[in-house]
Amino acid sequence: MTNHVHLIISSKTSKLDALVRDMKKFTSKQIIKAITDNPEESRKEWMLNIFRYAGTGNKNNKDFQFWKQDYHPVELSTNELLEQRLQYLHENPVRSGLVWEAWHYKYSSAIDYYTAEKGLLKIERM
């Protein structure tokens, strides 16, 4: 999605809040670096100013804030709940009008589920 992300994640060794915290920390540093290092990014200063301003209101940040501090976990305790949530995630770009078909959204795992092709990231089928 253009302004948020949906994930289905699990771990046998880490707590969910630690996984989300580490994912946000790693990806925010990579995204800020990609923006900063790209000489052709015309919106560089504008974006960095927004992330810098957001970071000033949060004592947990040194410079920038890319992600919001909260997240909204949903426990998927049955196969039925898991299938419902996966369907919801795949259809989200369609509902928002970004694509006509779920598997057309470049950043979705829908292509792995609905076609013989592979998406950008390796997934573990459910």
Buried (B, 14 or more C-beta within 10 A) or exposed (E): EEEEEBEBEEEEEEEEEEBBBEBBEEEBEEBBEEBEEEEEBEEBEEBBEBBBEBBEEEEEBEEBBBBEEEBEEEEBEEEEEBEEBBEEBBBBBBEEEBBEBBBBBEEBBBBBBBEEEEBEEEEEEE
